[in-house]
Amino acid sequence: MDLTIQPEIANMIMKKVSDFFSELTNRAIEATNGSIDIILSASDIGTNEGMMISPELWKKYVKPWTSRFIEPFSKFGYKT
């Protein structure tokens, strides 16, 4: 609901979560010196009936933060 009622709050929450996981991912990759074989990035945005939010809201508010979170994978040559 915050995405439509208070998008600034939703964006701030997503920024904090993205910052945390981006830093955690960078540290884990660097600490293992390339010995990681697989990196899994997963989130659940769907139900048995479809997406929890509209594709438009997802593209506008969630996708940019998701993309930012998976950037370290590409930076170190991993695919996700």
PDB file of N, CA, C and O in Angstrom, chain B, residues numbered from 101:
ATOM      1  N   MET B 101       0.817  -1.194   0.000  1.00  0.00           N
ATOM      2  CA  MET B 101       0.000   0.000   0.000  1.00  0.00           C
ATOM      3  C   MET B 101       0.859   1.255   0.000  1.00  0.00           C
ATOM      4  O   MET B 101       0.489   2.273  -0.585  1.00  0.00           O
ATOM      5  N   ASP B 102       2.027   1.173   0.671  1.00  0.00           N
ATOM      6  CA  ASP B 102       2.893   2.352   0.723  1.00  0.00           C
ATOM      7  C   ASP B 102       3.357   2.791  -0.660  1.00  0.00           C
ATOM      8  O   ASP B 102       3.622   3.974  -0.872  1.00  0.00           O
ATOM      9  N   LEU B 103       3.459   1.867  -1.594  1.00  0.00           N
ATOM     10  CA  LEU B 103       3.891   2.243  -2.940  1.00  0.00           C
ATOM     11  C   LEU B 103       2.948   3.245  -3.586  1.00  0.00           C
ATOM     12  O   LEU B 103       3.376   4.070  -4.393  1.00  0.00           O
ATOM     13  N   THR B 104       1.684   3.179  -3.243  1.00  0.00           N
ATOM     14  CA  THR B 104       0.734   4.123  -3.819  1.00  0.00           C
ATOM     15  C   THR B 104       0.379   5.258  -2.865  1.00  0.00           C
ATOM     16  O   THR B 104       0.092   6.371  -3.307  1.00  0.00           O
ATOM     17  N   ILE B 105       0.395   4.987  -1.560  1.00  0.00           N
ATOM     18  CA  ILE B 105      -0.008   6.005  -0.582  1.00  0.00           C
ATOM     19  C   ILE B 105       1.172   6.873  -0.147  1.00  0.00           C
ATOM     20  O   ILE B 105       1.064   8.098  -0.090  1.00  0.00           O
ATOM     21  N   GLN B 106       2.297   6.229   0.159  1.00  0.00           N
ATOM     22  CA  GLN B 106       3.488   6.943   0.637  1.00  0.00           C
ATOM     23  C   GLN B 106       4.732   6.386  -0.051  1.00  0.00           C
ATOM     24  O   GLN B 106       5.559   5.747   0.598  1.00  0.00           O
ATOM     25  N   PRO B 107       4.873   6.618  -1.344  1.00  0.00           N
ATOM     26  CA  PRO B 107       6.006   6.023  -2.068  1.00  0.00           C
ATOM     27  C   PRO B 107       7.370   6.445  -1.534  1.00  0.00           C
ATOM     28  O   PRO B 107       8.339   5.698  -1.667  1.00  0.00           O
ATOM     29  N   GLU B 108       7.460   7.615  -0.940  1.00  0.00           N
ATOM     30  CA  GLU B 108       8.749   8.052  -0.399  1.00  0.00           C
ATOM     31  C   GLU B 108       9.196   7.159   0.757  1.00  0.00           C
ATOM     32  O   GLU B 108      10.390   6.904   0.914  1.00  0.00           O
ATOM     33  N   ILE B 109       8.260   6.687   1.558  1.00  0.00           N
ATOM     34  CA  ILE B 109       8.598   5.770   2.653  1.00  0.00           C
ATOM     35  C   ILE B 109       9.002   4.410   2.089  1.00  0.00           C
ATOM     36  O   ILE B 109       9.996   3.826   2.522  1.00  0.00           O
ATOM     37  N   ALA B 110       8.243   3.912   1.137  1.00  0.00           N
ATOM     38  CA  ALA B 110       8.563   2.629   0.507  1.00  0.00           C
ATOM     39  C   ALA B 110       9.941   2.692  -0.146  1.00  0.00           C
ATOM     40  O   ALA B 110      10.721   1.747  -0.036  1.00  0.00           O
ATOM     41  N   ASN B 111      10.242   3.783  -0.817  1.00  0.00           N
ATOM     42  CA  ASN B 111      11.559   3.939  -1.446  1.00  0.00           C
ATOM     43  C   ASN B 111      12.680   3.961  -0.419  1.00  0.00           C
ATOM     44  O   ASN B 111      13.742   3.379  -0.642  1.00  0.00           O
ATOM     45  N   MET B 112      12.450   4.626   0.698  1.00  0.00           N
ATOM     46  CA  MET B 112      13.476   4.675   1.741  1.00  0.00           C
ATOM     47  C   MET B 112      13.725   3.283   2.317  1.00  0.00           C
ATOM     48  O   MET B 112      14.874   2.908   2.552  1.00  0.00           O
ATOM     49  N   ILE B 113      12.673   2.524   2.544  1.00  0.00           N
ATOM     50  CA  ILE B 113      12.823   1.154   3.051  1.00  0.00           C
ATOM     51  C   ILE B 113      13.584   0.300   2.038  1.00  0.00           C
ATOM     52  O   ILE B 113      14.507  -0.430   2.401  1.00  0.00           O
ATOM     53  N   MET B 114      13.195   0.394   0.781  1.00  0.00           N
ATOM     54  CA  MET B 114      13.871  -0.398  -0.244  1.00  0.00           C
ATOM     55  C   MET B 114      15.327   0.014  -0.401  1.00  0.00           C
ATOM     56  O   MET B 114      16.180  -0.832  -0.670  1.00  0.00           O
ATOM     57  N   LYS B 115      15.624   1.291  -0.237  1.00  0.00           N
ATOM     58  CA  LYS B 115      17.009   1.763  -0.301  1.00  0.00           C
ATOM     59  C   LYS B 115      17.825   1.148   0.824  1.00  0.00           C
ATOM     60  O   LYS B 115      18.931   0.657   0.593  1.00  0.00           O
ATOM     61  N   LYS B 116      17.290   1.171   2.038  1.00  0.00           N
ATOM     62  CA  LYS B 116      18.010   0.609   3.192  1.00  0.00           C
ATOM     63  C   LYS B 116      18.270  -0.884   2.999  1.00  0.00           C
ATOM     64  O   LYS B 116      19.379  -1.361   3.242  1.00  0.00           O
ATOM     65  N   VAL B 117      17.252  -1.614   2.565  1.00  0.00           N
ATOM     66  CA  VAL B 117      17.402  -3.054   2.341  1.00  0.00           C
ATOM     67  C   VAL B 117      18.406  -3.318   1.218  1.00  0.00           C
ATOM     68  O   VAL B 117      19.259  -4.199   1.333  1.00  0.00           O
ATOM     69  N   SER B 118      18.300  -2.558   0.145  1.00  0.00           N
ATOM     70  CA  SER B 118      19.210  -2.710  -0.983  1.00  0.00           C
ATOM     71  C   SER B 118      20.647  -2.385  -0.575  1.00  0.00           C
ATOM     72  O   SER B 118      21.570  -3.107  -0.951  1.00  0.00           O
ATOM     73  N   ASP B 119      20.847  -1.323   0.181  1.00  0.00           N
ATOM     74  CA  ASP B 119      22.183  -0.963   0.664  1.00  0.00           C
ATOM     75  C   ASP B 119      22.783  -2.095   1.492  1.00  0.00           C
ATOM     76  O   ASP B 119      23.942  -2.467   1.311  1.00  0.00           O
ATOM     77  N   PHE B 120      21.974  -2.634   2.402  1.00  0.00           N
ATOM     78  CA  PHE B 120      22.448  -3.699   3.284  1.00  0.00           C
ATOM     79  C   PHE B 120      22.872  -4.926   2.481  1.00  0.00           C
ATOM     80  O   PHE B 120      23.986  -5.425   2.645  1.00  0.00           O
ATOM     81  N   PHE B 121      21.979  -5.414   1.611  1.00  0.00           N
ATOM     82  CA  PHE B 121      22.274  -6.630   0.875  1.00  0.00           C
ATOM     83  C   PHE B 121      23.359  -6.429  -0.185  1.00  0.00           C
ATOM     84  O   PHE B 121      24.109  -7.357  -0.484  1.00  0.00           O
ATOM     85  N   SER B 122      23.445  -5.242  -0.745  1.00  0.00           N
ATOM     86  CA  SER B 122      24.508  -4.959  -1.698  1.00  0.00           C
ATOM     87  C   SER B 122      25.861  -5.022  -1.002  1.00  0.00           C
ATOM     88  O   SER B 122      26.798  -5.627  -1.523  1.00  0.00           O
ATOM     89  N   GLU B 123      25.968  -4.416   0.145  1.00  0.00           N
ATOM     90  CA  GLU B 123      27.216  -4.442   0.922  1.00  0.00           C
ATOM     91  C   GLU B 123      27.533  -5.870   1.383  1.00  0.00           C
ATOM     92  O   GLU B 123      28.682  -6.303   1.296  1.00  0.00           O
ATOM     93  N   LEU B 124      26.542  -6.591   1.863  1.00  0.00           N
ATOM     94  CA  LEU B 124      26.738  -7.971   2.301  1.00  0.00           C
ATOM     95  C   LEU B 124      27.243  -8.839   1.151  1.00  0.00           C
ATOM     96  O   LEU B 124      28.157  -9.644   1.328  1.00  0.00           O
ATOM     97  N   THR B 125      26.646  -8.673  -0.020  1.00  0.00           N
ATOM     98  CA  THR B 125      27.048  -9.437  -1.197  1.00  0.00           C
ATOM     99  C   THR B 125      28.478  -9.106  -1.595  1.00  0.00           C
ATOM    100  O   THR B 125      29.277 -10.007  -1.851  1.00  0.00           O
ATOM    101  N   ASN B 126      28.804  -7.820  -1.647  1.00  0.00           N
ATOM    102  CA  ASN B 126      30.177  -7.418  -1.982  1.00  0.00           C
ATOM    103  C   ASN B 126      31.186  -8.035  -1.022  1.00  0.00           C
ATOM    104  O   ASN B 126      32.213  -8.564  -1.448  1.00  0.00           O
ATOM    105  N   ARG B 127      30.898  -7.966   0.257  1.00  0.00           N
ATOM    106  CA  ARG B 127      31.827  -8.506   1.254  1.00  0.00           C
ATOM    107  C   ARG B 127      31.986 -10.018   1.126  1.00  0.00           C
ATOM    108  O   ARG B 127      33.097 -10.538   1.219  1.00  0.00           O
ATOM    109  N   ALA B 128      30.876 -10.721   0.912  1.00  0.00           N
ATOM    110  CA  ALA B 128      30.939 -12.175   0.781  1.00  0.00           C
ATOM    111  C   ALA B 128      31.743 -12.589  -0.437  1.00  0.00           C
ATOM    112  O   ALA B 128      32.557 -13.509  -0.363  1.00  0.00           O
ATOM    113  N   ILE B 129      31.521 -11.919  -1.555  1.00  0.00           N
ATOM    114  CA  ILE B 129      32.260 -12.249  -2.780  1.00  0.00           C
ATOM    115  C   ILE B 129      33.744 -11.959  -2.602  1.00  0.00           C
ATOM    116  O   ILE B 129      34.586 -12.778  -2.970  1.00  0.00           O
ATOM    117  N   GLU B 130      34.066 -10.804  -2.044  1.00  0.00           N
ATOM    118  CA  GLU B 130      35.470 -10.448  -1.848  1.00  0.00           C
ATOM    119  C   GLU B 130      36.157 -11.373  -0.841  1.00  0.00           C
ATOM    120  O   GLU B 130      37.315 -11.742  -1.035  1.00  0.00           O
ATOM    121  N   ALA B 131      35.459 -11.747   0.226  1.00  0.00           N
ATOM    122  CA  ALA B 131      36.056 -12.585   1.269  1.00  0.00           C
ATOM    123  C   ALA B 131      36.339 -14.008   0.800  1.00  0.00           C
ATOM    124  O   ALA B 131      37.217 -14.674   1.348  1.00  0.00           O
ATOM    125  N   THR B 132      35.620 -14.473  -0.191  1.00  0.00           N
ATOM    126  CA  THR B 132      35.810 -15.848  -0.661  1.00  0.00           C
ATOM    127  C   THR B 132      36.801 -15.961  -1.807  1.00  0.00           C
ATOM    128  O   THR B 132      37.086 -17.067  -2.267  1.00  0.00           O
ATOM    129  N   ASN B 133      37.322 -14.856  -2.266  1.00  0.00           N
ATOM    130  CA  ASN B 133      38.336 -14.847  -3.329  1.00  0.00           C
ATOM    131  C   ASN B 133      37.972 -15.720  -4.524  1.00  0.00           C
ATOM    132  O   ASN B 133      38.801 -16.480  -5.025  1.00  0.00           O
ATOM    133  N   GLY B 134      36.734 -15.605  -4.972  1.00  0.00           N
ATOM    134  CA  GLY B 134      36.322 -16.323  -6.177  1.00  0.00           C
ATOM    135  C   GLY B 134      35.965 -17.776  -5.982  1.00  0.00           C
ATOM    136  O   GLY B 134      35.748 -18.485  -6.964  1.00  0.00           O
ATOM    137  N   SER B 135      35.896 -18.248  -4.746  1.00  0.00           N
ATOM    138  CA  SER B 135      35.591 -19.669  -4.536  1.00  0.00           C
ATOM    139  C   SER B 135      34.086 -19.957  -4.466  1.00  0.00           C
ATOM    140  O   SER B 135      33.688 -21.098  -4.235  1.00  0.00           O
ATOM    141  N   ILE B 136      33.271 -18.958  -4.659  1.00  0.00           N
ATOM    142  CA  ILE B 136      31.829 -19.169  -4.709  1.00  0.00           C
ATOM    143  C   ILE B 136      31.470 -19.670  -6.101  1.00  0.00           C
ATOM    144  O   ILE B 136      31.884 -19.093  -7.107  1.00  0.00           O
ATOM    145  N   ASP B 137      30.699 -20.743  -6.149  1.00  0.00           N
ATOM    146  CA  ASP B 137      30.276 -21.292  -7.433  1.00  0.00           C
ATOM    147  C   ASP B 137      28.920 -20.764  -7.874  1.00  0.00           C
ATOM    148  O   ASP B 137      28.691 -20.525  -9.059  1.00  0.00           O
ATOM    149  N   ILE B 138      28.032 -20.586  -6.920  1.00  0.00           N
ATOM    150  CA  ILE B 138      26.656 -20.219  -7.244  1.00  0.00           C
ATOM    151  C   ILE B 138      26.201 -19.096  -6.320  1.00  0.00           C
ATOM    152  O   ILE B 138      26.463 -19.126  -5.117  1.00  0.00           O
ATOM    153  N   ILE B 139      25.528 -18.123  -6.881  1.00  0.00           N
ATOM    154  CA  ILE B 139      24.899 -17.066  -6.093  1.00  0.00           C
ATOM    155  C   ILE B 139      23.425 -17.062  -6.442  1.00  0.00           C
ATOM    156  O   ILE B 139      23.051 -16.979  -7.612  1.00  0.00           O
ATOM    157  N   LEU B 140      22.599 -17.152  -5.426  1.00  0.00           N
ATOM    158  CA  LEU B 140      21.155 -17.153  -5.625  1.00  0.00           C
ATOM    159  C   LEU B 140      20.581 -15.835  -5.140  1.00  0.00           C
ATOM    160  O   LEU B 140      20.838 -15.405  -4.016  1.00  0.00           O
ATOM    161  N   SER B 141      19.828 -15.224  -5.970  1.00  0.00           N
ATOM    162  CA  SER B 141      19.103 -14.012  -5.606  1.00  0.00           C
ATOM    163  C   SER B 141      17.635 -14.312  -5.819  1.00  0.00           C
ATOM    164  O   SER B 141      17.206 -14.575  -6.942  1.00  0.00           O
ATOM    165  N   ALA B 142      16.871 -14.273  -4.756  1.00  0.00           N
ATOM    166  CA  ALA B 142      15.467 -14.654  -4.899  1.00  0.00           C
ATOM    167  C   ALA B 142      14.568 -13.721  -4.097  1.00  0.00           C
ATOM    168  O   ALA B 142      14.941 -13.219  -3.037  1.00  0.00           O
ATOM    169  N   SER B 143      13.412 -13.515  -4.621  1.00  0.00           N
ATOM    170  CA  SER B 143      12.368 -12.796  -3.888  1.00  0.00           C
ATOM    171  C   SER B 143      11.040 -13.300  -4.417  1.00  0.00           C
ATOM    172  O   SER B 143      10.958 -13.829  -5.526  1.00  0.00           O
ATOM    173  N   ASP B 144      10.029 -13.136  -3.634  1.00  0.00           N
ATOM    174  CA  ASP B 144       8.727 -13.653  -4.015  1.00  0.00           C
ATOM    175  C   ASP B 144       7.782 -12.476  -4.210  1.00  0.00           C
ATOM    176  O   ASP B 144       7.401 -11.812  -3.246  1.00  0.00           O
ATOM    177  N   ILE B 145       7.410 -12.224  -5.440  1.00  0.00           N
ATOM    178  CA  ILE B 145       6.508 -11.107  -5.735  1.00  0.00           C
ATOM    179  C   ILE B 145       5.182 -11.600  -6.292  1.00  0.00           C
ATOM    180  O   ILE B 145       4.370 -10.827  -6.801  1.00  0.00           O
ATOM    181  N   GLY B 146       4.983 -12.912  -6.182  1.00  0.00           N
ATOM    182  CA  GLY B 146       3.769 -13.463  -6.790  1.00  0.00           C
ATOM    183  C   GLY B 146       2.948 -14.309  -5.849  1.00  0.00           C
ATOM    184  O   GLY B 146       3.394 -14.713  -4.774  1.00  0.00           O
ATOM    185  N   THR B 147       1.743 -14.560  -6.288  1.00  0.00           N
ATOM    186  CA  THR B 147       0.823 -15.453  -5.600  1.00  0.00           C
ATOM    187  C   THR B 147       0.393 -16.508  -6.615  1.00  0.00           C
ATOM    188  O   THR B 147       0.856 -16.499  -7.755  1.00  0.00           O
ATOM    189  N   ASN B 148      -0.472 -17.395  -6.213  1.00  0.00           N
ATOM    190  CA  ASN B 148      -0.994 -18.391  -7.157  1.00  0.00           C
ATOM    191  C   ASN B 148      -1.817 -17.743  -8.259  1.00  0.00           C
ATOM    192  O   ASN B 148      -2.011 -18.332  -9.323  1.00  0.00           O
ATOM    193  N   GLU B 149      -2.294 -16.545  -8.010  1.00  0.00           N
ATOM    194  CA  GLU B 149      -3.123 -15.837  -8.990  1.00  0.00           C
ATOM    195  C   GLU B 149      -2.378 -14.819  -9.839  1.00  0.00           C
ATOM    196  O   GLU B 149      -2.919 -14.346 -10.839  1.00  0.00           O
ATOM    197  N   GLY B 150      -1.169 -14.474  -9.473  1.00  0.00           N
ATOM    198  CA  GLY B 150      -0.421 -13.467 -10.215  1.00  0.00           C
ATOM    199  C   GLY B 150       0.471 -12.653  -9.293  1.00  0.00           C
ATOM    200  O   GLY B 150       0.751 -13.060  -8.165  1.00  0.00           O
ATOM    201  N   MET B 151       0.915 -11.505  -9.779  1.00  0.00           N
ATOM    202  CA  MET B 151       1.800 -10.644  -8.988  1.00  0.00           C
ATOM    203  C   MET B 151       1.051 -10.011  -7.812  1.00  0.00           C
ATOM    204  O   MET B 151      -0.153  -9.763  -7.883  1.00  0.00           O
ATOM    205  N   MET B 152       1.792  -9.755  -6.731  1.00  0.00           N
ATOM    206  CA  MET B 152       1.212  -9.095  -5.557  1.00  0.00           C
ATOM    207  C   MET B 152       0.933  -7.627  -5.826  1.00  0.00           C
ATOM    208  O   MET B 152       0.035  -7.035  -5.227  1.00  0.00           O
ATOM    209  N   ILE B 153       1.712  -7.041  -6.733  1.00  0.00           N
ATOM    210  CA  ILE B 153       1.505  -5.648  -7.129  1.00  0.00           C
ATOM    211  C   ILE B 153       1.451  -5.608  -8.650  1.00  0.00           C
ATOM    212  O   ILE B 153       1.814  -6.575  -9.321  1.00  0.00           O
ATOM    213  N   SER B 154       1.005  -4.510  -9.173  1.00  0.00           N
ATOM    214  CA  SER B 154       0.903  -4.403 -10.629  1.00  0.00           C
ATOM    215  C   SER B 154       2.306  -4.372 -11.249  1.00  0.00           C
ATOM    216  O   SER B 154       3.259  -3.918 -10.616  1.00  0.00           O
ATOM    217  N   PRO B 155       2.425  -4.856 -12.483  1.00  0.00           N
ATOM    218  CA  PRO B 155       3.719  -4.777 -13.163  1.00  0.00           C
ATOM    219  C   PRO B 155       4.237  -3.338 -13.258  1.00  0.00           C
ATOM    220  O   PRO B 155       5.444  -3.106 -13.194  1.00  0.00           O
ATOM    221  N   GLU B 156       3.333  -2.386 -13.409  1.00  0.00           N
ATOM    222  CA  GLU B 156       3.732  -0.980 -13.493  1.00  0.00           C
ATOM    223  C   GLU B 156       4.378  -0.508 -12.191  1.00  0.00           C
ATOM    224  O   GLU B 156       5.416   0.154 -12.222  1.00  0.00           O
ATOM    225  N   LEU B 157       3.772  -0.844 -11.037  1.00  0.00           N
ATOM    226  CA  LEU B 157       4.357  -0.458  -9.751  1.00  0.00           C
ATOM    227  C   LEU B 157       5.693  -1.155  -9.543  1.00  0.00           C
ATOM    228  O   LEU B 157       6.644  -0.554  -9.043  1.00  0.00           O
ATOM    229  N   TRP B 158       5.761  -2.423  -9.929  1.00  0.00           N
ATOM    230  CA  TRP B 158       7.006  -3.167  -9.773  1.00  0.00           C
ATOM    231  C   TRP B 158       8.124  -2.520 -10.590  1.00  0.00           C
ATOM    232  O   TRP B 158       9.228  -2.320 -10.085  1.00  0.00           O
ATOM    233  N   LYS B 159       7.837  -2.193 -11.850  1.00  0.00           N
ATOM    234  CA  LYS B 159       8.849  -1.573 -12.716  1.00  0.00           C
ATOM    235  C   LYS B 159       9.291  -0.212 -12.193  1.00  0.00           C
ATOM    236  O   LYS B 159      10.469   0.137 -12.271  1.00  0.00           O
ATOM    237  N   LYS B 160       8.345   0.552 -11.661  1.00  0.00           N
ATOM    238  CA  LYS B 160       8.647   1.907 -11.202  1.00  0.00           C
ATOM    239  C   LYS B 160       9.388   1.920  -9.867  1.00  0.00           C
ATOM    240  O   LYS B 160      10.337   2.686  -9.696  1.00  0.00           O
ATOM    241  N   TYR B 161       8.965   1.076  -8.915  1.00  0.00           N
ATOM    242  CA  TYR B 161       9.496   1.177  -7.557  1.00  0.00           C
ATOM    243  C   TYR B 161      10.418   0.044  -7.127  1.00  0.00           C
ATOM    244  O   TYR B 161      11.364   0.282  -6.376  1.00  0.00           O
ATOM    245  N   VAL B 162      10.173  -1.168  -7.578  1.00  0.00           N
ATOM    246  CA  VAL B 162      10.944  -2.307  -7.079  1.00  0.00           C
ATOM    247  C   VAL B 162      12.118  -2.656  -7.989  1.00  0.00           C
ATOM    248  O   VAL B 162      13.213  -2.929  -7.499  1.00  0.00           O
ATOM    249  N   LYS B 163      11.914  -2.651  -9.270  1.00  0.00           N
ATOM    250  CA  LYS B 163      12.956  -3.051 -10.219  1.00  0.00           C
ATOM    251  C   LYS B 163      14.257  -2.261 -10.061  1.00  0.00           C
ATOM    252  O   LYS B 163      15.329  -2.867 -10.089  1.00  0.00           O
ATOM    253  N   PRO B 164      14.211  -0.936  -9.896  1.00  0.00           N
ATOM    254  CA  PRO B 164      15.480  -0.205  -9.737  1.00  0.00           C
ATOM    255  C   PRO B 164      16.298  -0.684  -8.535  1.00  0.00           C
ATOM    256  O   PRO B 164      17.523  -0.774  -8.615  1.00  0.00           O
ATOM    257  N   TRP B 165      15.630  -0.988  -7.432  1.00  0.00           N
ATOM    258  CA  TRP B 165      16.346  -1.440  -6.238  1.00  0.00           C
ATOM    259  C   TRP B 165      16.829  -2.875  -6.402  1.00  0.00           C
ATOM    260  O   TRP B 165      17.913  -3.224  -5.935  1.00  0.00           O
ATOM    261  N   THR B 166      16.031  -3.706  -7.062  1.00  0.00           N
ATOM    262  CA  THR B 166      16.452  -5.079  -7.328  1.00  0.00           C
ATOM    263  C   THR B 166      17.668  -5.077  -8.233  1.00  0.00           C
ATOM    264  O   THR B 166      18.622  -5.822  -8.003  1.00  0.00           O
ATOM    265  N   SER B 167      17.637  -4.251  -9.250  1.00  0.00           N
ATOM    266  CA  SER B 167      18.779  -4.151 -10.163  1.00  0.00           C
ATOM    267  C   SER B 167      20.035  -3.718  -9.418  1.00  0.00           C
ATOM    268  O   SER B 167      21.120  -4.247  -9.657  1.00  0.00           O
ATOM    269  N   ARG B 168      19.885  -2.770  -8.527  1.00  0.00           N
ATOM    270  CA  ARG B 168      21.031  -2.282  -7.756  1.00  0.00           C
ATOM    271  C   ARG B 168      21.601  -3.380  -6.864  1.00  0.00           C
ATOM    272  O   ARG B 168      22.815  -3.472  -6.678  1.00  0.00           O
ATOM    273  N   PHE B 169      20.718  -4.210  -6.315  1.00  0.00           N
ATOM    274  CA  PHE B 169      21.161  -5.283  -5.432  1.00  0.00           C
ATOM    275  C   PHE B 169      21.961  -6.343  -6.194  1.00  0.00           C
ATOM    276  O   PHE B 169      22.919  -6.894  -5.652  1.00  0.00           O
ATOM    277  N   ILE B 170      21.583  -6.635  -7.438  1.00  0.00           N
ATOM    278  CA  ILE B 170      22.282  -7.691  -8.170  1.00  0.00           C
ATOM    279  C   ILE B 170      23.495  -7.190  -8.954  1.00  0.00           C
ATOM    280  O   ILE B 170      24.208  -7.989  -9.561  1.00  0.00           O
ATOM    281  N   GLU B 171      23.733  -5.892  -8.950  1.00  0.00           N
ATOM    282  CA  GLU B 171      24.909  -5.339  -9.635  1.00  0.00           C
ATOM    283  C   GLU B 171      26.222  -5.996  -9.215  1.00  0.00           C
ATOM    284  O   GLU B 171      27.058  -6.275 -10.075  1.00  0.00           O
ATOM    285  N   PRO B 172      26.436  -6.256  -7.905  1.00  0.00           N
ATOM    286  CA  PRO B 172      27.718  -6.887  -7.526  1.00  0.00           C
ATOM    287  C   PRO B 172      27.954  -8.231  -8.216  1.00  0.00           C
ATOM    288  O   PRO B 172      29.100  -8.592  -8.484  1.00  0.00           O
ATOM    289  N   PHE B 173      26.895  -8.968  -8.503  1.00  0.00           N
ATOM    290  CA  PHE B 173      27.076 -10.246  -9.188  1.00  0.00           C
ATOM    291  C   PHE B 173      27.747 -10.019 -10.532  1.00  0.00           C
ATOM    292  O   PHE B 173      28.725 -10.690 -10.864  1.00  0.00           O
ATOM    293  N   SER B 174      27.231  -9.085 -11.297  1.00  0.00           N
ATOM    294  CA  SER B 174      27.800  -8.781 -12.608  1.00  0.00           C
ATOM    295  C   SER B 174      29.214  -8.229 -12.482  1.00  0.00           C
ATOM    296  O   SER B 174      30.099  -8.570 -13.267  1.00  0.00           O
ATOM    297  N   LYS B 175      29.413  -7.380 -11.492  1.00  0.00           N
ATOM    298  CA  LYS B 175      30.712  -6.754 -11.279  1.00  0.00           C
ATOM    299  C   LYS B 175      31.811  -7.807 -11.087  1.00  0.00           C
ATOM    300  O   LYS B 175      32.944  -7.625 -11.533  1.00  0.00           O
ATOM    301  N   PHE B 176      31.460  -8.901 -10.421  1.00  0.00           N
ATOM    302  CA  PHE B 176      32.430  -9.953 -10.173  1.00  0.00           C
ATOM    303  C   PHE B 176      32.338 -11.101 -11.183  1.00  0.00           C
ATOM    304  O   PHE B 176      32.974 -12.139 -11.002  1.00  0.00           O
ATOM    305  N   GLY B 177      31.542 -10.913 -12.253  1.00  0.00           N
ATOM    306  CA  GLY B 177      31.472 -11.899 -13.309  1.00  0.00           C
ATOM    307  C   GLY B 177      30.449 -13.002 -13.105  1.00  0.00           C
ATOM    308  O   GLY B 177      30.441 -13.972 -13.864  1.00  0.00           O
ATOM    309  N   TYR B 178      29.588 -12.884 -12.106  1.00  0.00           N
ATOM    310  CA  TYR B 178      28.547 -13.879 -11.874  1.00  0.00           C
ATOM    311  C   TYR B 178      27.290 -13.521 -12.664  1.00  0.00           C
ATOM    312  O   TYR B 178      27.081 -12.369 -13.047  1.00  0.00           O
ATOM    313  N   LYS B 179      26.474 -14.520 -12.893  1.00  0.00           N
ATOM    314  CA  LYS B 179      25.180 -14.288 -13.512  1.00  0.00           C
ATOM    315  C   LYS B 179      24.107 -14.607 -12.494  1.00  0.00           C
ATOM    316  O   LYS B 179      24.283 -15.472 -11.636  1.00  0.00           O
ATOM    317  N   THR B 180      23.018 -13.919 -12.595  1.00  0.00           N
ATOM    318  CA  THR B 180      21.893 -14.178 -11.716  1.00  0.00           C
ATOM    319  C   THR B 180      20.620 -14.208 -12.505  1.00  0.00           C
ATOM    320  O   THR B 180      19.547 -14.415 -11.939  1.00  0.00           O
TER     321      THR B 180
END
